[in-house]
Amino acid sequence: MTDSDPSPGYQPSGGPVRTTRRRGRMTDAKRQALADLSPRWALGSRLSGPELDAAFGRSAPRLLDVGVGTGEATREWAARHPDHDVIAVEVHQPSLARLLQDLELHGPDNVRVLDADVTAVLADHAREIDTGRPSGPAAFSAVRVLFPDPWPKRRHLHRRLVDRSFVSVVADLLPLGGWIHLATDWDDYALQMRLALLRESRLVIDLDGEHAGLGPEDLVHPDEIDPDDPPRWASARPPRPVTTYEARGLEAGRHITDLVAHRHR
Ligand SMILES: C[S@@+](CC[C@H](N)C(=O)[O-])C[C@H]1O[C@@H](n2cnc3c(N)ncnc32)[C@H](O)[C@@H]1O
C-alpha cells in the first residue's frame, strides 16, 4: 500500500481527545442503545483488513468517515455507495448512540461504527505499517473529515485534528487514485488544511474553476489571513448533504470550504 514516502509514524499534536467530551449528556435510553446495538454495528478498535471483512461479511472497497457526529452524512454516503463499506469513527457517546439507533431503524447495512479517537487508531495504523505486519492494515478508497472541531482560539490551535502529520498518515491509507475530502467553515482552518495537503507530495489537490493553477508560492499563512478578504481556494463541493455542524456555520454567516486531494504517487 505504501509505495512511496511512508509516514515515519504519527504523533498527533493535540494529544488524545479528552474523556469529558466523549461522555457528553447521556440519557438512560442512549446508554441502553449503545449496549444493545453495539454488537450489531460497532467494530473493535483496529482497522485491519481481515477484521473489517469479517465485520461486513464481505470484502469491498472501504470509505473512512472521521468525526461523524450523529452520522446523517455517513448514512447518506453509504447509501450512495452500496458497493463500498463505510467505517464511521466518532468519540462522542450520545452522538454514537443516535447513529446506532438510526442505523438500526433505517440502515444502510454497509456502515460500521468505531467508537475511538481517530488519532489513536491512525497511530496504531502507522506502527503497523512500520512493522510490516503480514495481515496488513486496511486500505481505504477515500477518507473524509467533515467539519472537524475548529478550536478557533489561538491557544487551542494545536488541538486541531487536520495537520501535516494527519494528512501524511491518511496518505498511507490511500491506494493510488484514492482521495481525501476535508470540509470546514473556518477560513483559517481551510488554509491550514490546504497547507497540509500541499506539503504531502503523494497528494494533489483537485481545484475548482478560477482557482485552478494556484500553487505553494501563492500560499498565505493562517496568521496572515485578512478576515475581511480571506482567500477562496477550494475544490468543487462533492455531493453530500449539509451536515448538522455545517448548518450552524451557515447560520452564523461563515463560508464553507471543501478540499479534495487525490493520491497520485
Ligand atoms: C464539529 S463536529 C462535526 C460533526 C459532523 N461531521 C458534522 O459535520 O455535523 C466534530 C466531531 O468530531 C468528533 N471528534 C473530534 N475529535 C475526534 C477524534 N480524535 N476521533 C474521533 N472523533 C472525533 C467530535 O466528537 C464531533 O462529533
The ligand as a Gaussian input file, in Angstrom:
#p B3LYP/6-31G(d) Opt

LIG

0 1
 C      -17.657000      19.771000      14.844000
 S      -18.257000      18.163000      14.996000
 C      -18.786000      17.772000      13.327000
 C      -19.688000      16.570000      13.275000
 C      -20.187000      16.220000      11.864000
 N      -19.098000      15.842000      10.984000
 C      -20.934000      17.387000      11.264000
 O      -20.431000      17.987000      10.313000
 O      -22.049000      17.673000      11.754000
 C      -16.748000      17.221000      15.114000
 C      -16.976000      15.789000      15.554000
 O      -15.722000      15.104000      15.552000
 C      -15.637000      14.291000      16.720000
 N      -14.220000      14.128000      17.013000
 C      -13.373000      15.103000      17.408000
 N      -12.137000      14.617000      17.567000
 C      -12.216000      13.288000      17.259000
 C      -11.268000      12.240000      17.244000
 N       -9.996000      12.458000      17.574000
 N      -11.667000      10.991000      16.885000
 C      -12.967000      10.776000      16.555000
 N      -13.906000      11.740000      16.542000
 C      -13.546000      12.973000      16.892000
 C      -16.405000      15.069000      17.782000
 O      -16.857000      14.246000      18.818000
 C      -17.538000      15.668000      16.960000
 O      -18.659000      14.809000      16.917000

